[in-house]
């Protein structure tokens, strides 16, 4: 499993655990299960969080890795 896929998997697992423990309700706001590989503008978002019953994501998460180089950072 690549680095981005591993981070995506762990983040999905953590979010799902928190939501399950709280009955998918946080501070009176109800959520659906987070989805991985959510289609967005012809691409795929790594993770999407939805309000219950909504088809539009409330939060989109994309994992990226940066490698340190001599001057600044570059995408891996």
Buried (B, 14 or more C-beta within 10 A) or exposed (E): EEEBEEBBBEBBEEBEEEBEEEEBEEEEEEBBEBBBEBEEEEEEBBBBBBBEEEEEBEEEBEBEEEEEEEEEEEEE
